Amino acid sequence: NLMSDITSRLWSHLNVAGSKIIKETAEPMFKELMPKPLQGLHFTKIDLGKVPFRFDNIVVHPLSKKDGTVQFDMDVIWDGHCDVQLKAGSAIKFGVRNFKMFGRMQFLMKPLTD
């Protein structure tokens, strides 16, 4: 389908952007929410891998003819062979190599202009 094709073609760029967003979002949360010994937790590597997200069972619902609002419902599937590594101090190191996710996503779109 079109969404999966676009994601597949853009995956190398989405991987870089997604990795940056994860790092910039999570690391301040580590400092704020983790116990003192783990507050220095940081990513040493984030690679979302070569397998892009897939989208399936896409349903489009026009919600309002008046303002052109459209609702998209779709399944999101990711069998990511990622490589995420974290470190806290010199003694604590861990990571994630494989990550599977699937769920139903819904979003609304409205025209930007009249």
All heavy atoms as an XYZ file, in Angstrom:
913
protein
N       0.827     -1.177      0.000
C       0.000      0.000      0.000
C       0.877      1.249      0.000
O       2.071      1.195      0.271
C      -0.983     -0.023      1.178
C      -0.323      0.062      2.534
O       0.641      0.785      2.712
N      -0.828     -0.684      3.485
N       0.287      2.359     -0.272
C       1.022      3.613     -0.448
C       1.783      4.028      0.807
O       2.948      4.430      0.734
C       0.057      4.724     -0.884
C       0.680      6.095     -1.096
C       1.668      6.058     -2.251
C      -0.399      7.132     -1.366
N       1.141      3.954      1.971
C       1.804      4.366      3.220
C       3.053      3.527      3.501
O       4.093      4.060      3.882
C       0.834      4.262      4.401
C      -0.291      5.246      4.397
S       0.236      6.920      4.740
C       0.647      6.789      6.456
N       2.948      2.221      3.312
C       4.101      1.347      3.547
C       5.194      1.607      2.519
O       6.393      1.589      2.860
C       3.673     -0.120      3.500
O       2.853     -0.423      4.603
N       4.818      1.864      1.278
C       5.805      2.167      0.231
C       6.558      3.457      0.539
O       7.786      3.512      0.405
C       5.131      2.278     -1.138
C       4.646      0.939     -1.669
O       5.074     -0.112     -1.138
O       3.826      0.944     -2.605
N       5.844      4.475      0.951
C       6.488      5.753      1.292
C       7.435      5.563      2.473
O       8.581      6.021      2.444
C       5.421      6.833      1.606
C       4.667      7.203      0.333
C       6.062      8.059      2.247
C       3.444      8.071      0.562
N       6.970      4.865      3.512
C       7.801      4.625      4.691
C       9.052      3.835      4.319
O      10.151      4.140      4.784
C       7.001      3.872      5.770
O       5.838      4.635      6.081
C       7.819      3.660      7.028
N       8.888      2.837      3.453
C      10.020      2.018      3.033
C      11.066      2.859      2.291
O      12.266      2.737      2.543
C       9.513      0.890      2.134
O      10.567      0.091      1.714
N      10.608      3.708      1.400
C      11.542      4.549      0.626
C      12.241      5.591      1.499
O      13.381      5.963      1.228
C      10.820      5.229     -0.526
C      10.398      4.256     -1.598
C       9.655      4.961     -2.712
N       9.086      4.008     -3.638
C       9.685      3.574     -4.731
N      10.888      3.997     -5.029
N       9.086      2.714     -5.524
N      11.562      6.058      2.526
C      12.127      7.095      3.389
C      12.786      6.545      4.652
O      13.264      7.314      5.486
C      11.021      8.080      3.802
C      10.412      8.923      2.698
C       9.256      9.748      3.234
C      11.467      9.830      2.067
N      12.815      5.210      4.806
C      13.223      4.620      6.069
C      14.608      5.056      6.534
O      14.821      5.317      7.724
C      13.133      3.100      6.035
C      13.429      2.507      7.376
C      14.507      1.759      7.740
C      12.645      2.653      8.575
N      14.446      1.424      9.069
C      13.294      1.961      9.606
C      11.442      3.305      8.861
C      12.802      1.896     10.896
C      10.951      3.239     10.151
C      11.632      2.544     11.152
N      15.576      5.160      5.650
C      16.923      5.541      6.097
C      16.897      6.931      6.739
O      17.588      7.185      7.729
C      17.923      5.489      4.947
O      17.560      6.399      3.925
N      16.075      7.836      6.212
C      15.950      9.178      6.795
C      15.113      9.146      8.072
O      15.418      9.842      9.039
C      15.324     10.140      5.780
C      16.082     10.211      4.494
N      17.314     10.816      4.390
C      15.803      9.725      3.268
C      17.757     10.718      3.155
N      16.848     10.056      2.452
N      14.044      8.351      8.063
C      13.199      8.217      9.255
C      13.970      7.592     10.407
O      13.754      7.940     11.571
C      11.948      7.403      8.938
C      10.968      8.035      7.950
C       9.888      7.036      7.557
C      10.353      9.291      8.534
N      14.870      6.678     10.096
C      15.712      6.032     11.100
C      16.562      7.083     11.813
O      16.611      7.136     13.043
C      16.589      4.969     10.428
C      17.403      4.157     11.415
O      17.480      4.445     12.594
N      18.038      3.123     10.911
N      17.208      7.948     11.048
C      18.056      8.993     11.628
C      17.217      9.969     12.454
O      17.551     10.281     13.603
C      18.838      9.744     10.528
C      19.563     10.956     11.097
C      19.814      8.813      9.831
N      16.118     10.446     11.882
C      15.260     11.419     12.581
C      14.631     10.792     13.829
O      14.592     11.419     14.897
C      14.177     11.928     11.639
N      14.131      9.561     13.712
C      13.520      8.877     14.850
C      14.516      8.634     15.962
O      14.198      8.805     17.152
N      15.735      8.262     15.613
C      16.784      8.039     16.612
C      17.090      9.323     17.368
O      17.232      9.319     18.595
C      18.055      7.515     15.934
O      17.805      6.270     15.319
N      17.159     10.426     16.642
C      17.436     11.719     17.275
C      16.299     12.122     18.219
O      16.542     12.578     19.338
C      17.626     12.782     16.195
C      17.977     14.129     16.735
C      18.191     15.133     15.617
C      18.486     16.511     16.214
N      18.579     17.545     15.202
N      15.058     11.931     17.780
C      13.902     12.279     18.611
C      13.862     11.424     19.879
O      13.597     11.929     20.975
C      12.593     12.133     17.806
C      12.510     13.243     16.752
C      11.375     12.168     18.719
C      11.415     13.040     15.719
N      14.135     10.131     19.741
C      14.159      9.235     20.908
C      15.206      9.710     21.912
O      14.929      9.829     23.108
C      14.431      7.774     20.480
C      13.226      7.221     19.710
C      14.765      6.899     21.683
C      13.494      5.915     18.995
N      16.398      9.993     21.430
C      17.492     10.440     22.307
C      17.132     11.759     22.997
O      17.282     11.890     24.210
C      18.775     10.592     21.492
C      19.982     10.994     22.304
C      21.222     11.024     21.423
C      22.458     11.414     22.172
N      22.929     10.409     23.105
N      16.651     12.736     22.220
C      16.346     14.059     22.776
C      15.157     14.032     23.739
O      15.055     14.873     24.623
C      16.089     15.059     21.649
C      17.330     15.392     20.865
C      17.059     16.268     19.648
O      15.873     16.533     19.323
O      18.042     16.689     19.011
N      14.258     13.070     23.569
C      13.092     12.963     24.438
C      13.396     12.150     25.695
O      13.030     12.533     26.802
C      11.914     12.317     23.680
O      11.643     13.086     22.507
C      10.675     12.250     24.536
N      14.069     11.023     25.522
C      14.252     10.088     26.632
C      15.342     10.506     27.615
O      15.164     10.350     28.827
C      14.548      8.695     26.092
N      16.457     11.020     27.129
C      17.570     11.305     28.041
C      17.223     12.337     29.121
O      17.566     12.126     30.288
C      18.831     11.676     27.263
C      19.455     10.450     26.617
C      20.767     10.708     25.913
O      21.168     11.878     25.765
O      21.392      9.714     25.496
N      16.519     13.433     28.804
C      16.109     14.327     29.897
C      15.163     13.647     30.890
O      15.205     13.930     32.090
C      15.403     15.481     29.176
C      15.956     15.468     27.794
C      16.231     14.026     27.498
N      14.333     12.731     30.406
C      13.434     11.994     31.295
C      14.226     11.079     32.224
O      13.857     10.897     33.391
C      12.416     11.209     30.477
C      11.432     12.094     29.756
S      10.375     11.214     28.604
C       9.399     10.227     29.710
N      15.307     10.475     31.729
C      16.157      9.635     32.569
C      16.692     10.461     33.747
O      16.671     10.018     34.885
C      17.353      9.068     31.795
C      16.998      8.116     30.688
C      17.874      7.923     29.629
C      15.807      7.407     30.677
C      17.573      7.045     28.610
C      15.501      6.528     29.656
C      16.386      6.340     28.616
N      17.174     11.662     33.441
C      17.751     12.528     34.486
C      16.702     12.912     35.524
O      16.988     13.015     36.714
C      18.349     13.776     33.851
C      19.643     13.528     33.128
C      20.220     14.824     32.582
C      21.565     14.625     31.941
N      21.568     13.998     30.663
N      15.481     13.124     35.073
C      14.422     13.593     35.958
C      13.755     12.471     36.759
O      13.428     12.643     37.930
C      13.363     14.312     35.118
C      12.262     14.952     35.925
C      11.270     15.682     35.034
O      11.682     16.279     34.034
O      10.071     15.622     35.363
N      13.565     11.303     36.140
C      12.724     10.278     36.744
C      13.469      9.076     37.333
O      12.900      8.350     38.139
C      11.721      9.770     35.701
C      10.786     10.829     35.098
C       9.972     10.242     33.961
C       9.876     11.399     36.173
N      14.698      8.868     36.915
C      15.420      7.677     37.370
C      16.020      7.896     38.758
O      16.299      9.030     39.153
C      16.542      7.335     36.385
C      16.045      6.965     35.004
S      15.030      5.504     34.996
C      16.220      4.282     34.612
N      16.245      6.806     39.506
C      16.948      6.923     40.789
C      18.362      7.484     40.565
O      18.915      7.364     39.474
C      17.021      5.491     41.302
C      16.151      4.678     40.423
C      15.869      5.451     39.184
N      18.921      8.069     41.570
C      20.217      8.768     41.490
C      21.307      7.982     40.733
O      21.945      8.544     39.849
C      20.689      9.128     42.898
C      21.861     10.039     42.943
C      21.430     11.456     42.740
C      22.589     12.392     43.049
N      22.393     13.699     42.457
N      21.512      6.698     41.018
C      22.588      5.974     40.318
C      22.363      5.838     38.809
O      23.308      5.631     38.058
C      22.593      4.585     40.974
C      21.863      4.743     42.256
C      20.906      5.876     42.075
N      21.118      5.967     38.373
C      20.820      5.801     36.946
C      20.515      7.115     36.228
O      20.171      7.114     35.049
C      19.634      4.847     36.771
C      19.843      3.416     37.254
C      18.575      2.600     37.087
C      20.995      2.765     36.502
N      20.667      8.240     36.916
C      20.348      9.516     36.285
C      21.295      9.877     35.147
O      20.955     10.680     34.291
C      20.312     10.637     37.326
C      19.085     10.552     38.189
C      19.028     11.642     39.245
O      19.977     12.384     39.447
N      17.889     11.723     39.910
N      22.455      9.270     35.107
C      23.402      9.494     34.015
C      23.173      8.569     32.829
O      23.963      8.541     31.887
N      22.077      7.815     32.856
C      21.764      6.881     31.768
C      21.647      7.642     30.455
O      20.981      8.669     30.367
C      20.453      6.154     32.074
C      20.020      5.056     31.114
C      21.010      3.894     31.162
C      18.629      4.561     31.479
N      22.344      7.136     29.434
C      22.295      7.773     28.118
C      22.486      6.719     27.023
O      22.984      5.626     27.272
C      23.362      8.863     28.003
C      24.764      8.339     28.091
N      25.366      8.038     29.300
C      25.665      8.026     27.135
C      26.584      7.582     29.075
N      26.788      7.554     27.762
N      22.042      7.069     25.837
C      22.181      6.182     24.689
C      23.593      6.295     24.135
O      24.111      7.387     23.949
C      21.192      6.560     23.580
C      19.753      6.328     23.949
C      18.963      7.366     24.406
C      19.184      5.069     23.828
C      17.635      7.168     24.749
C      17.861      4.851     24.167
C      17.084      5.910     24.627
N      24.196      5.149     23.870
C      25.475      5.149     23.177
C      25.283      4.805     21.704
O      26.143      5.091     20.884
C      26.463      4.152     23.821
O      25.882      2.853     23.828
C      26.797      4.583     25.245
N      24.132      4.205     21.389
C      23.825      3.893     19.993
C      22.319      3.720     19.846
O      21.676      3.086     20.681
C      24.525      2.604     19.563
C      24.285      2.227     18.119
C      25.067      0.974     17.741
C      24.900      0.677     16.265
N      25.643     -0.529     15.877
N      21.768      4.294     18.787
C      20.365      4.064     18.436
C      20.315      3.846     16.934
O      20.602      4.747     16.149
C      19.447      5.248     18.793
C      19.517      5.590     20.271
C      18.010      4.918     18.395
C      18.709      6.823     20.653
N      19.992      2.634     16.541
C      19.803      2.291     15.129
C      18.511      1.488     15.049
O      18.412      0.412     15.623
C      20.983      1.469     14.621
C      20.844      1.060     13.160
O      19.870      1.489     12.491
O      21.704      0.314     12.676
N      17.519      2.032     14.367
C      16.223      1.361     14.271
C      16.229      0.220     13.252
O      15.212     -0.430     13.055
C      15.134      2.384     13.933
C      14.974      3.507     14.964
C      13.878      4.471     14.527
C      14.698      2.961     16.349
N      17.362     -0.041     12.630
C      17.498     -1.174     11.722
C      17.043     -0.883     10.307
O      16.730      0.239      9.936
N      17.004     -1.925      9.506
C      16.678     -1.788      8.091
C      15.225     -2.128      7.765
O      14.785     -1.969      6.643
C      17.610     -2.668      7.266
C      19.073     -2.261      7.392
C      19.931     -2.994      6.409
C      21.400     -2.690      6.558
N      21.752     -1.299      6.537
N      14.481     -2.617      8.752
C      13.090     -3.025      8.530
C      12.159     -1.863      8.896
O      12.076     -1.484     10.059
C      12.731     -4.267      9.378
C      11.289     -4.675      9.149
C      13.674     -5.417      9.061
N      11.463     -1.284      7.918
C      10.584     -0.147      8.206
C       9.246     -0.584      8.810
O       8.875     -1.752      8.761
C      10.362      0.491      6.832
C      10.517     -0.637      5.872
C      11.531     -1.569      6.481
N       8.545      0.404      9.368
C       7.170      0.166      9.815
C       6.330     -0.235      8.610
O       6.569      0.219      7.494
C       6.542      1.440     10.401
C       7.159      1.916     11.671
C       7.743      3.155     11.742
C       7.139      1.140     12.810
C       8.297      3.624     12.916
C       7.687      1.584     13.993
C       8.279      2.831     14.044
N       5.330     -1.069      8.840
C       4.344     -1.409      7.804
C       2.990     -0.916      8.274
O       2.682     -0.925      9.466
C       4.277     -2.919      7.585
C       5.418     -3.489      6.821
C       5.196     -4.957      6.412
N       4.034     -5.600      6.986
C       4.073     -6.571      7.880
N       5.208     -7.025      8.332
N       2.958     -7.109      8.343
N       2.173     -0.531      7.329
C       0.811     -0.088      7.624
C      -0.141     -0.981      6.857
O       0.082     -1.280      5.691
C       0.623      1.376      7.210
C       1.580      2.298      7.908
C       2.763      2.674      7.307
C       1.299      2.765      9.176
C       3.651      3.516      7.953
C       2.182      3.600      9.832
C       3.359      3.978      9.217
N      -1.209     -1.418      7.526
C      -2.154     -2.346      6.907
C      -3.562     -2.003      7.388
O      -3.737     -1.288      8.368
C      -1.786     -3.777      7.309
C      -2.292     -4.812      6.328
O      -2.896     -4.440      5.315
O      -2.075     -6.004      6.595
N      -4.549     -2.550      6.704
C      -5.958     -2.342      7.069
C      -6.293     -0.859      7.236
O      -6.863     -0.440      8.240
C      -6.331     -3.104      8.344
C      -6.160     -4.593      8.177
O      -6.457     -5.135      7.118
N      -5.672     -5.246      9.206
N      -5.916     -0.066      6.247
C      -6.150      1.379      6.304
C      -7.601      1.662      5.930
O      -8.089      1.224      4.892
C      -5.195      2.129      5.360
C      -3.747      1.853      5.783
C      -5.496      3.618      5.364
C      -2.708      2.355      4.807
N      -8.278      2.393      6.817
C      -9.668      2.782      6.586
C      -9.734      4.299      6.712
O      -9.222      4.868      7.676
C     -10.618      2.117      7.604
C     -12.058      2.528      7.356
C     -10.476      0.604      7.569
N     -10.368      4.946      5.737
C     -10.508      6.398      5.746
C     -11.984      6.734      5.920
O     -12.834      6.238      5.188
C      -9.981      7.010      4.428
C     -10.126      8.514      4.440
C      -8.533      6.597      4.195
N     -12.271      7.577      6.920
C     -13.642      7.983      7.212
C     -13.763      9.495      7.055
O     -13.144     10.234      7.823
C     -14.029      7.668      8.674
C     -13.741      6.289      9.120
N     -14.569      5.235      8.848
C     -12.705      5.776      9.834
C     -14.060      4.142      9.385
N     -12.934      4.439      9.985
N     -14.552      9.975      6.098
C     -14.819     11.422      6.088
C     -15.703     11.759      7.289
O     -16.753     11.152      7.468
C     -15.561     11.659      4.782
C     -15.574     10.358      4.054
C     -15.150      9.286      4.988
N     -15.268     12.684      8.130
C     -16.021     13.015      9.341
C     -16.925     14.230      9.157
O     -17.980     14.310      9.753
C     -15.077     13.277     10.512
C     -14.290     12.077     11.012
C     -13.438     12.471     12.208
C     -15.216     10.929     11.406
N     -16.479     15.175      8.347
C     -17.264     16.387      8.183
C     -17.097     16.915      6.770
O     -15.993     17.238      6.347
C     -16.808     17.442      9.199
O     -17.401     18.677      8.904
N     -18.201     16.989      6.058
C     -18.141     17.573      4.718
C     -17.970     19.084      4.798
O     -17.415     19.702      3.913
C     -19.405     17.221      3.935
C     -19.473     15.746      3.586
C     -20.671     15.433      2.735
C     -20.699     13.942      2.450
N     -21.801     13.554      1.611
N     -18.436     19.658      5.903
C     -18.375     21.111      6.073
C     -16.927     21.612      6.132
O     -16.559     22.541      5.436
C     -19.130     21.519      7.332
C     -19.153     22.995      7.582
C     -19.936     23.323      8.845
C     -19.882     24.815      9.125
N     -20.549     25.140     10.368
N     -16.091     20.995      6.997
C     -14.708     21.477      7.116
C     -13.681     20.515      6.506
O     -12.488     20.761      6.574
C     -14.357     21.795      8.568
C     -14.285     20.569      9.462
O     -14.511     19.443      8.982
O     -14.001     20.733     10.665
N     -14.116     19.418      5.913
C     -13.206     18.505      5.219
C     -12.388     17.601      6.115
O     -11.383     17.040      5.681
N     -12.776     17.423      7.368
C     -12.031     16.564      8.294
C     -12.146     15.101      7.870
O     -13.220     14.623      7.528
C     -12.565     16.719      9.733
O     -12.455     18.080     10.119
C     -11.783     15.847     10.703
N     -11.010     14.419      7.894
C     -10.940     13.004      7.517
C     -10.218     12.252      8.626
O      -9.217     12.715      9.164
C     -10.183     12.825      6.180
C     -10.033     11.368      5.816
C     -10.869     13.588      5.063
N     -10.737     11.086      8.995
C     -10.110     10.231     10.011
C      -9.489      9.022      9.325
O     -10.123      8.356      8.506
C     -11.159      9.773     11.011
C     -10.639      8.800     12.042
C     -11.719      8.379     13.009
O     -12.472      9.208     13.498
N     -11.789      7.086     13.271
N      -8.230      8.733      9.667
C      -7.526      7.551      9.167
C      -7.372      6.569     10.320
O      -6.929      6.951     11.407
C      -6.122      7.918      8.671
C      -6.090      8.698      7.404
C      -6.327     10.063      7.394
C      -5.817      8.072      6.203
C      -6.283     10.794      6.229
C      -5.776      8.789      5.027
C      -6.013     10.150      5.043
N      -7.714      5.318     10.094
C      -7.462      4.231     11.042
C      -6.567      3.225     10.321
O      -6.847      2.871      9.170
C      -8.759      3.532     11.453
C      -9.706      4.436     12.204
O      -9.230      5.230     13.032
O     -10.919      4.352     11.961
N      -5.510      2.769     10.988
C      -4.619      1.802     10.346
C      -3.877      0.970     11.376
O      -3.655      1.415     12.502
C      -3.626      2.512      9.427
C      -2.678      3.450     10.124
S      -1.632      4.371      8.994
C      -2.782      5.543      8.362
N      -3.528     -0.250     10.982
C      -2.664     -1.098     11.789
C      -1.223     -0.700     11.520
O      -0.842     -0.468     10.368
C      -2.845     -2.572     11.441
C      -4.216     -3.098     11.818
O      -4.827     -2.553     12.747
O      -4.684     -4.064     11.176
N      -0.426     -0.617     12.572
C       1.003     -0.342     12.454
C       1.738     -1.578     12.933
O       1.500     -2.066     14.033
C       1.411      0.879     13.310
C       2.893      1.153     13.167
C       0.590      2.088     12.956
N       2.628     -2.113     12.076
C       3.375     -3.329     12.390
C       4.859     -3.023     12.241
O       5.276     -2.451     11.225
C       2.995     -4.489     11.437
C       1.491     -4.764     11.511
C       3.779     -5.747     11.767
C       0.753     -4.404     10.275
N       5.638     -3.414     13.238
C       7.086     -3.241     13.131
C       7.771     -4.417     13.791
O       7.572     -4.693     14.970
C       7.535     -1.941     13.772
C       8.986     -1.638     13.551
C       9.679     -1.723     12.375
C       9.929     -1.198     14.521
N      10.981     -1.358     12.554
C      11.162     -1.024     13.866
C       9.845     -0.917     15.880
C      12.301     -0.592     14.522
C      10.982     -0.485     16.530
C      12.192     -0.325     15.858
N       8.559     -5.126     13.010
C       9.389     -6.219     13.507
C      10.826     -5.741     13.366
O      11.553     -6.152     12.467
C       9.120     -7.492     12.706
C       9.783     -8.711     13.303
O      10.411     -8.598     14.371
O       9.672     -9.788     12.698
N      11.191     -4.825     14.241
C      12.455     -4.124     14.093
C      13.649     -4.909     14.583
O      13.680     -5.370     15.717
N      14.612     -5.055     13.715
C      15.899     -5.638     14.094
C      16.813     -4.463     14.402
O      17.721     -4.135     13.660
C      16.448     -6.514     12.977
C      15.547     -7.648     12.642
N      15.402     -8.746     13.465
C      14.704     -7.855     11.618
C      14.516     -9.579     12.937
N      14.077     -9.050     11.818
N      16.511     -3.812     15.531
C      17.190     -2.584     15.902
C      18.438     -2.885     16.733
O      18.676     -4.023     17.125
C      16.235     -1.691     16.682
S      15.557     -2.470     18.157
N      19.200     -1.845     16.980
C      20.353     -1.940     17.870
C      20.366     -0.674     18.721
O      20.781      0.387     18.267
C      21.639     -2.067     17.062
C      22.854     -2.336     17.930
O      22.694     -2.508     19.160
O      23.974     -2.366     17.383
N      19.846     -0.801     19.929
C      19.792      0.317     20.863
C      20.643     -0.050     22.065
O      20.441     -1.098     22.674
C      18.333      0.605     21.300
C      18.298      1.740     22.307
C      17.455      0.904     20.093
N      21.617      0.801     22.380
C      22.519      0.529     23.496
C      22.513      1.714     24.448
O      22.522      2.865     24.010
C      23.929      0.261     22.978
C      23.993     -0.961     22.085
C      25.364     -1.174     21.474
O      26.364     -0.669     21.947
N      25.395     -1.941     20.393
N      22.484      1.398     25.734
C      22.474      2.420     26.780
C      23.592      2.158     27.771
O      24.044      1.015     27.935
C      21.140      2.420     27.525
C      19.928      2.790     26.690
C      19.129      1.562     26.356
C      19.083      3.788     27.424
N      23.983      3.233     28.456
C      25.057      3.128     29.434
C      24.778      4.095     30.579
O      24.301      5.203     30.369
C      26.389      3.480     28.768
C      27.596      3.319     29.631
C      28.855      3.618     28.839
C      30.076      3.448     29.713
N      31.304      3.774     28.986
N      25.073      3.648     31.798
C      24.994      4.499     32.989
C      26.281      4.301     33.775
O      26.516      3.222     34.310
C      23.783      4.143     33.836
N      27.103      5.311     33.805
C      28.398      5.176     34.475
C      29.295      4.227     33.704
O      29.136      4.018     32.508
N      30.234      3.616     34.413
C      31.144      2.694     33.729
C      30.743      1.235     33.914
O      31.239      0.367     33.221
C      32.576      2.905     34.241
O      32.614      2.675     35.639
N      29.829      0.959     34.825
C      29.501     -0.426     35.160
C      28.220     -0.945     34.502
O      28.087     -2.138     34.268
C      29.384     -0.584     36.668
N      27.282     -0.078     34.199
C      25.975     -0.539     33.727
C      25.830     -0.274     32.233
O      25.838      0.876     31.787
C      24.824      0.156     34.496
C      24.960     -0.095     35.994
C      23.477     -0.310     33.973
C      24.006      0.714     36.842
N      25.715     -1.359     31.477
C      25.494     -1.280     30.035
C      24.423     -2.288     29.661
O      24.438     -3.412     30.153
C      26.768     -1.617     29.258
C      27.911     -0.688     29.487
C      29.129     -1.146     28.700
C      30.339     -0.295     29.010
N      31.527     -0.766     28.298
N      23.499     -1.897     28.807
C      22.499     -2.835     28.310
C      21.931     -2.313     26.997
O      22.197     -1.176     26.607
C      21.392     -3.089     29.342
C      20.601     -1.874     29.715
C      19.402     -1.593     29.079
C      21.051     -1.019     30.707
C      18.672     -0.471     29.432
C      20.320      0.088     31.072
C      19.128      0.379     30.423
N      21.162     -3.166     26.324
C      20.618     -2.755     25.028
C      19.468     -3.632     24.575
O      19.079     -4.575     25.250
N      18.957     -3.278     23.408
C      17.853     -4.000     22.772
C      18.258     -4.300     21.338
O      18.699     -3.416     20.611
C      16.559     -3.142     22.780
C      15.442     -3.841     22.035
C      16.141     -2.801     24.194
N      18.097     -5.556     20.909
C      18.461     -5.952     19.536
C      17.239     -6.204     18.651
O      17.287     -5.960     17.467
C      19.311     -7.213     19.556
C      20.608     -7.041     20.230
C      21.677     -6.770     19.233
N      22.930     -6.657     19.966
C      23.941     -5.984     19.537
N      23.895     -5.396     18.392
N      25.029     -5.901     20.257
N      16.189     -6.720     19.226
C      14.970     -6.998     18.458
C      13.781     -6.423     19.207
O      13.690     -6.549     20.421
C      14.766     -8.508     18.270
C      15.804     -9.106     17.371
O      15.986     -8.673     16.250
N      16.507    -10.109     17.867
N      12.882     -5.841     18.461
C      11.720     -5.211     19.067
C      10.533     -5.409     18.134
O      10.629     -5.108     16.946
C      11.992     -3.713     19.279
C      10.920     -3.008     20.041
C      10.883     -3.064     21.420
C       9.950     -2.281     19.381
C       9.901     -2.397     22.139
C       8.963     -1.609     20.079
C       8.936     -1.674     21.459
N       9.443     -5.952     18.659
C       8.233     -6.158     17.858
C       7.125     -5.287     18.413
O       6.958     -5.179     19.622
C       7.798     -7.609     17.872
C       8.744     -8.520     17.166
C       8.221     -9.927     17.119
C       9.261    -10.795     16.446
N       8.686    -11.940     15.806
N       6.382     -4.677     17.519
C       5.299     -3.811     17.936
C       4.182     -3.906     16.902
O       4.443     -3.989     15.705
C       5.820     -2.367     17.995
C       4.751     -1.326     18.207
S       5.411      0.350     18.202
C       5.523      0.664     16.453
N       2.967     -3.952     17.386
C       1.844     -3.732     16.488
C       0.691     -3.159     17.273
O       0.541     -3.380     18.461
C       1.481     -4.990     15.667
C       0.501     -5.928     16.289
C      -0.820     -5.548     16.487
C       0.870     -7.200     16.649
C      -1.729     -6.409     17.040
C      -0.042     -8.069     17.205
C      -1.345     -7.676     17.402
N      -0.089     -2.358     16.584
C      -1.231     -1.721     17.213
C      -2.047     -0.981     16.173
O      -1.707     -0.943     15.001
N      -3.112     -0.407     16.618
C      -4.016      0.351     15.749
C      -3.770      1.838     15.995
O      -3.748      2.295     17.141
C      -5.465     -0.015     16.075
C      -6.470      0.510     15.121
C      -6.671     -0.474     13.983
N      -7.716     -0.003     13.095
C      -7.696     -0.162     11.799
N      -6.709     -0.824     11.238
N      -8.656      0.283     11.046
N      -3.556      2.592     14.925
C      -3.315      4.020     15.023
C      -4.465      4.770     14.359
O      -5.008      4.318     13.355
C      -1.994      4.385     14.332
C      -1.665      5.859     14.410
S       0.004      6.246     13.829
C      -0.179      6.031     12.076
N      -4.807      5.895     14.942
C      -5.878      6.719     14.398
C      -5.413      8.165     14.406
O      -4.823      8.631     15.372
C      -7.119      6.575     15.278
C      -8.307      7.382     14.842
C      -9.451      7.214     15.825
O      -9.478      7.885     16.845
N     -10.359      6.302     15.519
N      -5.636      8.866     13.289
C      -5.347     10.286     13.289
C      -6.340     11.029     12.420
O      -6.973     10.463     11.533
C      -3.891     10.597     12.902
C      -3.490     10.179     11.520
C      -3.568     11.069     10.463
C      -3.009      8.910     11.277
C      -3.184     10.699      9.188
C      -2.618      8.519     10.002
C      -2.710      9.424      8.960
N      -6.485     12.319     12.710
C      -7.417     13.193     12.002
C      -6.638     14.168     11.146
O      -5.584     14.653     11.547
C      -8.286     13.983     12.986
C      -9.164     13.185     13.935
C      -9.840     14.117     14.925
C     -10.207     12.400     13.172
N      -7.171     14.459      9.978
C      -6.571     15.466      9.100
C      -7.634     16.479      8.712
O      -8.763     16.118      8.398
C      -5.991     14.818      7.852
C      -4.813     13.928      8.134
S      -4.080     13.230      6.661
C      -3.352     14.671      5.920
N      -7.236     17.757      8.753
C      -8.115     18.847      8.321
C      -7.350     19.650      7.281
O      -6.117     19.747      7.336
C      -8.453     19.769      9.487
C      -9.382     19.178     10.494
C      -9.754     20.217     11.536
C     -10.771     19.639     12.501
N     -11.303     20.655     13.401
N      -8.048     20.277      6.360
C      -7.367     21.150      5.395
C      -6.676     22.324      6.107
O      -7.188     22.823      7.119
C      -8.486     21.660      4.509
C      -9.653     20.776      4.750
C      -9.471     20.187      6.110
N      -5.515     22.714      5.609
C      -4.794     23.835      6.204
C      -5.381     25.184      5.795
O      -5.193     26.181      6.471
C      -3.319     23.778      5.819
C      -2.557     22.564      6.338
C      -1.156     22.533      5.763
C      -2.504     22.573      7.852
N      -6.059     25.196      4.657
C      -6.667     26.438      4.178
C      -8.122     26.164      3.820
O      -8.537     25.040      3.644
C      -5.948     26.970      2.941
O      -6.004     25.993      1.902
C      -4.492     27.298      3.249
N      -8.898     27.219      3.679
C     -10.311     27.075      3.292
C     -10.435     26.992      1.779
O      -9.762     27.529      1.028
C     -11.123     28.265      3.802
C     -11.218     28.210      5.328
O     -11.168     27.118      5.887
O     -11.318     29.292      5.927
